[in-house]
Amino acid sequence: MTNSNQRGFTIVELLVAMSLFVMLMAIISGVFVQSLRTQRGTVALIAANSNASLAIEQMSREMRTGKDFDVGFGLGTAGEGESVTFYSSREKQNVTYTWNTNLKSIEKDGERITAENVTVEKLVFNLLENPAGAELPDRITIALSIGAPAVQLDTPFIHIQTSISARLY
């Protein structure tokens, strides 16, 4: 004798419930994987930003006590270029900072000063010289765009700019 009041689920109900569960898990896992990628990209950009900030700080300290600035590899605007050469009072010789477009790095006298986790997409030195006879120091503006290799974000670059006023001696 069969009892029609038995409690349980039919096979159709189980299939519907399992299908909804699988779809929900697929959506959640997709969101989780995307958030992991975003987090990795963010960490890579933070590391690149830290290294680029150190490079800018190194250049700034040396330029602050430098003199006889000359900007090279002009981009069409007077006083603007991809390298800067000056006399460094710290090293007692001429120093050149350059953007290496092949390695996408910043170099000091041919030696790389940015880490390999930094890609320098753009580096511009802008020299604002004062008129002859003016007792004001030269000002150099450094503008760069950096990124991290293999970062897949909507905004993969960070733009940094600083201005340095050389001290008069």
C-alpha positions as CSV (number, residue, x, y, z in Angstrom):
1,M,0.0,0.0,0.0
2,T,1.4,3.4,-1.0
3,N,0.9,6.6,0.9
4,S,0.2,9.7,-1.2
5,N,1.2,12.0,1.6
6,Q,4.9,11.1,1.5
7,R,7.2,14.0,2.0
8,G,10.1,14.7,-0.4
9,F,11.1,16.3,-3.7
10,T,10.5,15.2,-7.2
11,I,13.3,14.8,-9.6
12,V,12.2,17.9,-11.5
13,E,12.3,20.0,-8.4
14,L,15.8,18.7,-7.6
15,L,17.0,19.4,-11.2
16,V,15.6,23.0,-11.0
17,A,17.2,23.6,-7.6
18,M,20.6,22.2,-8.7
19,S,20.5,24.3,-12.0
20,L,19.9,27.5,-10.0
21,F,22.7,26.6,-7.6
22,V,25.2,25.9,-10.4
23,M,24.3,29.2,-12.2
24,L,24.6,31.2,-9.0
25,M,28.0,29.6,-8.2
26,A,29.2,30.4,-11.8
27,I,28.3,34.0,-11.4
28,I,29.9,34.3,-7.9
29,S,33.1,32.6,-9.0
30,G,33.3,34.9,-12.1
31,V,33.0,37.9,-9.8
32,F,35.6,36.4,-7.4
33,V,38.1,35.7,-10.2
34,Q,37.7,39.3,-11.6
35,S,38.2,40.8,-8.2
36,L,41.4,38.8,-7.8
37,R,42.7,40.1,-11.2
38,T,41.9,43.6,-10.2
39,Q,43.6,43.2,-6.8
40,R,46.8,41.9,-8.5
41,G,46.8,44.8,-11.0
42,T,46.3,47.3,-8.2
43,V,49.2,45.8,-6.2
44,A,51.4,45.9,-9.3
45,L,50.5,49.5,-10.0
46,I,51.2,50.5,-6.3
47,A,54.6,48.8,-6.5
48,A,55.4,50.6,-9.8
49,N,54.2,53.9,-8.3
50,S,56.5,53.5,-5.3
51,N,59.5,52.7,-7.4
52,A,58.8,55.6,-9.8
53,S,58.4,57.9,-6.8
54,L,61.9,56.9,-5.5
55,A,63.3,57.6,-9.0
56,I,61.7,61.0,-9.1
57,E,63.0,61.8,-5.6
58,Q,66.5,60.8,-6.6
59,M,66.4,63.1,-9.6
60,S,64.8,65.9,-7.6
61,R,67.5,65.8,-4.9
62,E,70.2,66.0,-7.5
63,M,68.6,68.6,-9.6
64,R,67.9,70.8,-6.6
65,T,71.7,71.3,-6.2
66,G,72.6,71.3,-9.9
67,K,73.2,74.0,-12.4
68,D,73.7,74.6,-16.2
69,F,70.6,72.6,-17.2
70,D,70.1,71.5,-20.8
71,V,67.1,69.6,-22.1
72,G,67.7,67.3,-25.1
73,F,65.7,65.3,-27.6
74,G,63.2,68.0,-28.2
75,L,59.6,67.2,-28.7
76,G,58.8,70.3,-30.7
77,T,58.4,72.7,-27.7
78,A,61.3,74.9,-26.7
79,G,62.7,73.8,-23.4
80,E,61.0,70.4,-23.4
81,G,62.6,67.0,-24.0
82,E,63.1,63.4,-23.1
83,S,66.5,63.9,-21.3
84,V,68.1,66.5,-19.1
85,T,71.8,67.1,-18.5
86,F,73.2,69.3,-15.8
87,Y,76.2,69.8,-13.5
88,S,75.7,67.9,-10.3
89,S,77.3,69.5,-7.3
90,R,77.0,66.2,-5.5
91,E,79.0,64.2,-8.1
92,K,81.1,67.1,-9.3
93,Q,80.4,66.2,-12.9
94,N,77.7,66.4,-15.6
95,V,74.8,64.0,-15.1
96,T,72.2,63.0,-17.7
97,Y,68.8,61.5,-16.9
98,T,67.2,59.9,-20.0
99,W,64.0,58.1,-20.9
100,N,65.0,54.8,-22.6
101,T,62.1,54.2,-25.0
102,N,63.2,50.7,-25.8
103,L,63.4,49.4,-22.2
104,K,60.7,51.9,-21.1
105,S,62.8,52.9,-18.1
106,I,64.5,56.0,-16.7
107,E,68.3,55.9,-16.8
108,K,71.0,58.0,-15.2
109,D,74.2,58.1,-17.3
110,G,73.1,54.9,-19.1
111,E,72.2,52.9,-16.0
112,R,68.6,52.0,-15.3
113,I,67.2,53.6,-12.1
114,T,63.7,52.2,-12.3
115,A,62.9,48.6,-11.5
116,E,61.8,46.1,-14.1
117,N,58.2,46.1,-12.6
118,V,57.9,49.7,-13.9
119,T,57.1,50.6,-17.5
120,V,57.7,54.3,-18.2
121,E,55.3,55.1,-21.0
122,K,56.2,58.8,-21.2
123,L,58.9,61.0,-19.6
124,V,59.2,64.7,-20.3
125,F,61.5,67.3,-18.8
126,N,60.4,70.9,-19.1
127,L,63.0,73.5,-18.4
128,L,61.9,77.0,-17.5
129,E,65.0,79.2,-17.7
130,N,65.0,82.7,-16.4
131,P,65.9,85.8,-18.5
132,A,69.5,86.8,-18.5
133,G,70.4,88.9,-15.4
134,A,67.5,87.6,-13.4
135,E,68.6,86.2,-10.0
136,L,66.0,83.4,-10.0
137,P,66.8,79.7,-10.2
138,D,65.9,77.5,-13.1
139,R,62.8,75.4,-12.7
140,I,62.5,71.9,-14.1
141,T,59.2,70.1,-14.4
142,I,59.2,66.3,-14.7
143,A,56.1,64.6,-16.0
144,L,55.8,60.9,-16.5
145,S,53.3,58.2,-17.1
146,I,54.0,54.8,-15.6
147,G,52.4,51.4,-15.6
148,A,53.2,47.9,-14.6
149,P,53.8,45.1,-17.2
150,A,50.9,42.8,-17.8
151,V,48.4,44.8,-15.8
152,Q,44.9,44.4,-17.3
153,L,43.0,47.3,-15.8
154,D,40.7,50.0,-17.3
155,T,43.3,52.7,-16.4
156,P,46.7,51.0,-16.6
157,F,48.8,54.1,-16.2
158,I,49.6,56.5,-13.4
159,H,50.5,60.1,-14.3
160,I,53.1,61.8,-12.0
161,Q,54.4,65.4,-12.2
162,T,56.7,67.4,-10.0
163,S,58.5,70.7,-10.3
164,I,62.0,71.3,-9.0
165,S,63.6,74.7,-8.3
166,A,67.4,74.6,-8.5
167,R,69.1,76.3,-5.6
168,L,71.3,79.3,-6.3
169,Y,74.9,79.1,-5.0
